Amino acid sequence: MSTIYPSLEHPWDVTSEEAKAIQSQLAPLVTETPLTSPILTVAGIDVSFPTNDVARAAIVVLSYPDQTPLEQVTAQLPVRFPYIPGLLSFRETPVVLEALKKLNTLPDVLICDAQGRAHFRRLGLASHLGILLDHPTIGCAKSRLVGTFHMPDQEKGSSTWLYDNRDDEEIIGAVVRTRTRVSPVYVSVGHKIDLPTAIEVVLTCALKYRLPEPTRLAHQVAGGAQVVPQEEQLSLF
């Protein structure tokens, strides 16, 4: 069992206005920079809600670039924050941090089924988590939260920039076609990675499906699936 704990902490029992203030304070800490080491492992992160009062986080670690599943963990916590668009990280990050403590090692890059910088205050869950861990993260969302864009071409690998609504010169993410003639995903920097690398990682991980394999499998695990045989998990680390 590892000891993966946040490098930075703040209160979670806050009002919506206090949460917005925390986001505004943390957002300037996000860095967009090329990775300094090769990627050997990636993890997908997804959060589900088995009941209205319970949050379940699932993390699946895969080798990179071949995408062999290596480890899966889950954690559950009571829900402490209401559903408010733009503040989902306050509802979901605590249980993600709890799941991270169960991993044998912290993967090189974390891919979140969430927004990164493509967010009202430039701090979606992927960026929030990246700042707290001081670790590379990518936001790969199924839908757009903010921003304007032109739809990319239909072929897999096509992408266009996602621009800020208020300033069309600011790029806050990318709209990426992971499968030909299938709806795109919305990729943005979480923390400590640059946007071209984030796009490359998402496309490399999108083997057969619209979603990258790490978050696709994490979604299955959040629903109760076993994607890594129990007896194999420890032997691969």
GUTORNU-493607 format. One record per residue (C-alpha): residue number from 1; residue in one letter; x, y, z. Coordinates in nm, 3 decimals, decimal comma. Example, Ala and Ser with C-alpha at 12.3 -4.5 7.8 and 13.67 -1.06 7.14 Angstrom:
BEGIN
[node 1 A [1,230 -0,450 0,780]];
[node 2 S [1,367 -0,106 0,714]];
This chain:
BEGIN
[node 1 M [0,000 0,000 0,000]];
[node 2 S [0,135 0,343 -0,093]];
[node 3 T [0,118 0,667 0,099]];
[node 4 I [-0,020 0,899 -0,169]];
[node 5 Y [-0,136 1,214 0,006]];
[node 6 P [-0,196 1,568 -0,119]];
[node 7 S [0,098 1,808 -0,132]];
[node 8 L [-0,148 2,092 -0,072]];
[node 9 E [-0,467 2,086 0,133]];
[node 10 H [-0,767 2,309 0,195]];
[node 11 P [-1,104 2,273 0,373]];
[node 12 W [-1,380 2,074 0,199]];
[node 13 D [-1,664 2,168 0,432]];
[node 14 V [-1,729 2,501 0,262]];
[node 15 T [-2,012 2,702 0,108]];
[node 16 S [-2,047 2,739 -0,269]];
[node 17 E [-1,907 3,092 -0,251]];
[node 18 E [-1,610 2,973 -0,047]];
[node 19 A [-1,556 2,692 -0,300]];
[node 20 K [-1,549 2,942 -0,586]];
[node 21 A [-1,296 3,152 -0,395]];
[node 22 I [-1,074 2,845 -0,343]];
[node 23 Q [-1,091 2,768 -0,716]];
[node 24 S [-0,991 3,125 -0,800]];
[node 25 Q [-0,697 3,101 -0,559]];
[node 26 L [-0,575 2,767 -0,696]];
[node 27 A [-0,625 2,830 -1,070]];
[node 28 P [-0,311 3,049 -1,111]];
[node 29 L [-0,104 2,759 -0,976]];
[node 30 V [-0,187 2,540 -1,278]];
[node 31 T [0,114 2,495 -1,506]];
[node 32 E [0,112 2,394 -1,871]];
[node 33 T [0,452 2,245 -1,943]];
[node 34 P [0,594 1,947 -2,134]];
[node 35 L [0,652 1,631 -1,934]];
[node 36 T [1,009 1,584 -1,815]];
[node 37 S [1,000 1,201 -1,797]];
[node 38 P [0,869 0,922 -2,024]];
[node 39 I [0,518 0,794 -1,953]];
[node 40 L [0,522 0,433 -1,838]];
[node 41 T [0,186 0,418 -1,661]];
[node 42 V [-0,141 0,607 -1,685]];
[node 43 A [-0,452 0,593 -1,469]];
[node 44 G [-0,815 0,663 -1,542]];
[node 45 I [-1,034 0,819 -1,274]];
[node 46 D [-1,413 0,812 -1,263]];
[node 47 V [-1,667 0,886 -0,990]];
[node 48 S [-2,014 0,735 -0,964]];
[node 49 F [-2,297 0,779 -0,715]];
[node 50 P [-2,453 0,446 -0,616]];
[node 51 T [-2,704 0,644 -0,409]];
[node 52 N [-2,774 1,013 -0,365]];
[node 53 D [-2,572 1,012 -0,044]];
[node 54 V [-2,268 0,805 -0,148]];
[node 55 A [-1,982 0,879 -0,388]];
[node 56 R [-1,765 0,599 -0,528]];
[node 57 A [-1,430 0,670 -0,694]];
[node 58 A [-1,264 0,416 -0,922]];
[node 59 I [-0,905 0,427 -1,046]];
[node 60 V [-0,760 0,190 -1,305]];
[node 61 V [-0,386 0,190 -1,377]];
[node 62 L [-0,261 0,077 -1,719]];
[node 63 S [0,080 0,042 -1,879]];
[node 64 Y [0,162 0,297 -2,147]];
[node 65 P [0,146 0,293 -2,441]];
[node 66 D [0,022 -0,067 -2,471]];
[node 67 Q [-0,269 -0,018 -2,226]];
[node 68 T [-0,243 -0,339 -2,024]];
[node 69 P [-0,457 -0,307 -1,708]];
[node 70 L [-0,233 -0,335 -1,399]];
[node 71 E [-0,429 -0,229 -1,093]];
[node 72 Q [-0,774 -0,115 -0,988]];
[node 73 V [-0,896 0,041 -0,665]];
[node 74 T [-1,219 0,193 -0,538]];
[node 75 A [-1,325 0,404 -0,241]];
[node 76 Q [-1,658 0,526 -0,108]];
[node 77 L [-1,742 0,828 0,104]];
[node 78 P [-2,061 1,008 0,205]];
[node 79 V [-2,147 1,298 -0,025]];
[node 80 R [-2,073 1,625 0,156]];
[node 81 F [-2,126 1,883 -0,118]];
[node 82 P [-2,433 1,949 -0,338]];
[node 83 Y [-2,442 1,909 -0,715]];
[node 84 I [-2,351 2,251 -0,855]];
[node 85 P [-2,218 2,287 -1,212]];
[node 86 G [-1,865 2,423 -1,200]];
[node 87 L [-1,810 2,297 -0,845]];
[node 88 L [-1,815 1,921 -0,906]];
[node 89 S [-1,457 1,886 -0,783]];
[node 90 F [-1,575 1,972 -0,432]];
[node 91 R [-1,826 1,689 -0,455]];
[node 92 E [-1,591 1,432 -0,610]];
[node 93 T [-1,226 1,507 -0,525]];
[node 94 P [-1,239 1,390 -0,159]];
[node 95 V [-1,337 1,036 -0,260]];
[node 96 V [-1,077 1,035 -0,541]];
[node 97 L [-0,808 1,125 -0,287]];
[node 98 E [-0,931 0,838 -0,069]];
[node 99 A [-0,900 0,594 -0,361]];
[node 100 L [-0,551 0,720 -0,447]];
[node 101 K [-0,430 0,617 -0,101]];
[node 102 K [-0,502 0,254 -0,195]];
[node 103 L [-0,275 0,248 -0,502]];
[node 104 N [0,059 0,072 -0,484]];
[node 105 T [0,226 0,358 -0,671]];
[node 106 L [0,122 0,688 -0,825]];
[node 107 P [0,097 0,652 -1,207]];
[node 108 D [0,291 0,891 -1,429]];
[node 109 V [-0,023 1,064 -1,563]];
[node 110 L [-0,379 1,074 -1,432]];
[node 111 I [-0,666 1,105 -1,683]];
[node 112 C [-0,987 1,230 -1,526]];
[node 113 D [-1,336 1,192 -1,670]];
[node 114 A [-1,375 1,564 -1,603]];
[node 115 Q [-1,261 1,908 -1,709]];
[node 116 G [-0,919 2,058 -1,651]];
[node 117 R [-0,861 2,420 -1,752]];
[node 118 A [-1,174 2,416 -1,970]];
[node 119 H [-1,376 2,548 -1,678]];
[node 120 F [-1,546 2,870 -1,566]];
[node 121 R [-1,261 2,951 -1,327]];
[node 122 R [-0,996 2,738 -1,504]];
[node 123 L [-1,005 2,474 -1,231]];
[node 124 G [-1,206 2,167 -1,314]];
[node 125 L [-1,153 1,843 -1,122]];
[node 126 A [-0,847 1,743 -1,326]];
[node 127 S [-0,673 2,072 -1,250]];
[node 128 H [-0,789 2,074 -0,888]];
[node 129 L [-0,655 1,723 -0,832]];
[node 130 G [-0,331 1,799 -1,016]];
[node 131 I [-0,263 2,102 -0,799]];
[node 132 L [-0,334 1,912 -0,476]];
[node 133 L [-0,105 1,625 -0,577]];
[node 134 D [0,151 1,838 -0,765]];
[node 135 H [0,129 1,577 -1,040]];
[node 136 P [0,051 1,559 -1,416]];
[node 137 T [-0,321 1,534 -1,488]];
[node 138 I [-0,542 1,551 -1,798]];
[node 139 G [-0,909 1,641 -1,825]];
[node 140 C [-1,098 1,434 -2,082]];
[node 141 A [-1,469 1,511 -2,067]];
[node 142 K [-1,758 1,374 -2,269]];
[node 143 S [-1,926 1,713 -2,301]];
[node 144 R [-1,832 2,080 -2,319]];
[node 145 L [-1,866 2,295 -2,009]];
[node 146 V [-1,744 2,626 -2,148]];
[node 147 G [-1,580 2,758 -2,461]];
[node 148 T [-1,637 2,796 -2,834]];
[node 149 F [-1,500 2,578 -3,113]];
[node 150 H [-1,535 2,457 -3,469]];
[node 151 M [-1,621 2,089 -3,502]];
[node 152 P [-1,314 1,886 -3,608]];
[node 153 D [-1,306 1,672 -3,921]];
[node 154 Q [-1,470 1,331 -3,900]];
[node 155 E [-1,149 1,125 -3,909]];
[node 156 K [-0,994 0,982 -3,593]];
[node 157 G [-0,712 1,208 -3,473]];
[node 158 S [-0,869 1,530 -3,599]];
[node 159 S [-0,890 1,812 -3,345]];
[node 160 T [-0,969 2,180 -3,312]];
[node 161 W [-0,897 2,429 -3,036]];
[node 162 L [-1,147 2,510 -2,765]];
[node 163 Y [-1,144 2,887 -2,702]];
[node 164 D [-1,254 3,086 -2,402]];
[node 165 N [-1,602 3,236 -2,444]];
[node 166 R [-1,480 3,574 -2,324]];
[node 167 D [-1,156 3,589 -2,518]];
[node 168 D [-1,140 3,388 -2,840]];
[node 169 E [-0,762 3,417 -2,843]];
[node 170 E [-0,723 3,211 -2,524]];
[node 171 I [-0,704 2,836 -2,589]];
[node 172 I [-0,844 2,643 -2,295]];
[node 173 G [-0,856 2,295 -2,448]];
[node 174 A [-0,915 2,091 -2,760]];
[node 175 V [-1,203 1,908 -2,924]];
[node 176 V [-1,062 1,570 -3,024]];
[node 177 R [-1,206 1,302 -3,250]];
[node 178 T [-1,098 0,969 -3,096]];
[node 179 R [-1,298 0,758 -3,345]];
[node 180 T [-1,400 0,826 -3,701]];
[node 181 R [-1,753 0,967 -3,733]];
[node 182 V [-1,811 0,947 -3,356]];
[node 183 S [-1,874 1,242 -3,124]];
[node 184 P [-1,550 1,404 -3,002]];
[node 185 V [-1,418 1,436 -2,647]];
[node 186 Y [-1,306 1,757 -2,479]];
[node 187 V [-0,943 1,750 -2,369]];
[node 188 S [-0,778 2,009 -2,148]];
[node 189 V [-0,468 2,044 -1,937]];
[node 190 G [-0,512 1,945 -1,577]];
[node 191 H [-0,168 2,029 -1,442]];
[node 192 K [0,204 1,982 -1,522]];
[node 193 I [0,148 1,877 -1,886]];
[node 194 D [0,104 2,069 -2,212]];
[node 195 L [-0,203 2,050 -2,435]];
[node 196 P [-0,035 1,879 -2,737]];
[node 197 T [0,094 1,603 -2,506]];
[node 198 A [-0,246 1,570 -2,340]];
[node 199 I [-0,407 1,522 -2,683]];
[node 200 E [-0,142 1,267 -2,780]];
[node 201 V [-0,195 1,068 -2,460]];
[node 202 V [-0,573 1,062 -2,504]];
[node 203 L [-0,546 0,948 -2,866]];
[node 204 T [-0,290 0,681 -2,777]];
[node 205 C [-0,522 0,550 -2,506]];
[node 206 A [-0,831 0,550 -2,731]];
[node 207 L [-0,786 0,197 -2,862]];
[node 208 K [-1,130 0,094 -2,988]];
[node 209 Y [-1,375 0,327 -2,822]];
[node 210 R [-1,462 0,694 -2,797]];
[node 211 L [-1,328 0,720 -2,442]];
[node 212 P [-0,961 0,656 -2,360]];
[node 213 E [-0,915 0,310 -2,217]];
[node 214 P [-0,816 0,424 -1,864]];
[node 215 T [-1,134 0,625 -1,802]];
[node 216 R [-1,351 0,374 -1,990]];
[node 217 L [-1,232 0,097 -1,758]];
[node 218 A [-1,256 0,323 -1,452]];
[node 219 H [-1,621 0,383 -1,539]];
[node 220 Q [-1,678 0,006 -1,548]];
[node 221 V [-1,501 -0,041 -1,215]];
[node 222 A [-1,706 0,240 -1,060]];
[node 223 G [-2,009 0,032 -1,156]];
[node 224 G [-1,872 -0,279 -0,985]];
[node 225 A [-1,667 -0,450 -1,259]];
[node 226 Q [-1,337 -0,633 -1,200]];
[node 227 V [-1,105 -0,552 -1,493]];
[node 228 V [-0,779 -0,665 -1,326]];
[node 229 P [-0,780 -1,014 -1,171]];
[node 230 Q [-0,723 -0,979 -0,797]];
[node 231 E [-0,428 -1,218 -0,795]];
[node 232 E [-0,245 -1,014 -1,062]];
[node 233 Q [-0,259 -0,670 -0,905]];
[node 234 L [0,034 -0,687 -0,666]];
[node 235 S [0,258 -0,898 -0,890]];
[node 236 L [0,268 -0,632 -1,161]];
[node 237 F [0,415 -0,359 -0,935]];
